[in-house]
């Protein structure tokens, strides 16, 4: 299986770091970014590479040659004119006859490639996009996916005022089938995100989003470059790979992150508590996963639909994102064991193992995200939250006062 690395960009935004070499060759701790990518892919058994090169591309081919120094094989396609991120792929249909990975050459990452490929094959996808939340969704390309991970829409930046969406960002790492190449016009400048993927979606191809908490960042600006350098040298990049269990902070929602309004059922009622975004941002910065686990009996009681709940959570993620914070996942228990409510949904009127104080949501999250429960925490505004954390075996559960400004922030800083 080939790995295609698009390394033809001129790097105008990062020219102040080094304008004399391609941005994919800018070194971090003595090695070009491209070399990190080659070594990562080789670690997973991928040794067949195709580099798309352009501006100052001779420096890339001179450094890597045929790849034998690294125990891999490298072919090259030289652009004669800038063709965007997708244009050159149109010329490569004869060489890319099986599914293949696509990397952008200005990206530092440490991704479990086999796990992503397994997801791609399990969903029989024509394209799989690596997605993740980030701390600046308002100026990122966002992707709308359904509960099965299938892509429903793309929201390309810039976003209009008042735009609300789940914080799921295109990280610019893909697995493509040859069917994707048929949507690329030969010799025409085009971009994967803006042109190719929307066309594939419109044509009915199966596009899926693979959400990962692993490290993947471009270094297209000086600030990002220096931040990535710090992350590489501190070991953060490697530490966030899926194979390494990570601790999490489990968070209740109502009264903890947002103001409790008694059975919140509309996005208009979603209001972050003072200090909540800063608390979540602190969790992000400390390298913990931020996982929301929330009882939502409004579903069982018939007071809120799943679509309304999605809109509520989209607004919560948008409000957090506006303050550079994000949650990695939201787990919901829709059940309520008591009957007698007008309009109730009987299929959810059951006793379950996910409604707090039961630990079901935390245990499912631990399995889904490879969470180290013994070094994780639970924070909420009720005894049920504390008990759920204890039942799941977390390191410590903490109860805070409901709706109290900065209560979550104080708890997080005390724990972490």
Number of C-alpha atoms within 10 A of each C-alpha: 14 19 23 24 23 23 25 29 22 18 20 13 13 18 16 11 16 15 14 12 19 26 29 27 22 20 17 18 10 7 11 19 21 25 18 18 22 21 16 19 22 16 12 12 13 18 20 18 23 19 22 23 26 21 20 17 23 14 15 23 17 9 12 16 15 16 17 11 9 13 13 18 17 20 14 17 17 16 15 10 13 17 20 16 21 22 23 28 25 20 16 15 17 8 11 19 14 12 21 19 21 18 21 22 27 26 24 26 23 21 25 17 18 12 12 20 18 11 16 24 13 9 17 14 20 20 28 27 25 23 24 22 24 22 19 17 25 22 13 20 20 24 23 17 18 11 6 9 15 18 20 16 15 18 18 14 13 10 15 8 7 7 10 18 23 22 32 23 26 25 23 18 19 25 24 21 20 18 16 22 21 14 15 25 16 18 13 14 17 21 16 18 17 16 15 20 21 17 16 20 16 10 10 10 16 16 25 26 28 19 19 20 19 22 21 21 19 16 24 17 15 15 11 14 22 14 12 23 16 15 16 17 12 11 10 16 21 19 18 21 18 20 13 13 15 21 22 28 27 30 24 26 24 24 23 27 31 21 20 19 13 9 15 19 20 15 16 10 15 22 17 22 21 18 17 23 27 18 21 27 21 18 22 21 11 10 14 22 23 22 25 22 28 22 22 22 22 22 24 25 25 16 18 17 15 11 9 15 19 15 20 23 20 18 23 25 23 23 20 24 23 15 15 18 27 30 25 21 17 17 19 17 21 20 24 23 14 15 14 8 12 9 10 19 17 17 9 20 18 14 11 15 13 22 24 24 20 19 21 20 25 27 19 14 20 20 10 10 20 16 23 17 24 13 15 24 24 29 25 28 24 18 14 18 27 23 19 25 28 19 17 20 20 22 15 17 22 20 20 19 14 19 20 15 18 20 22 31 21 14 16 21 11 8 13 12
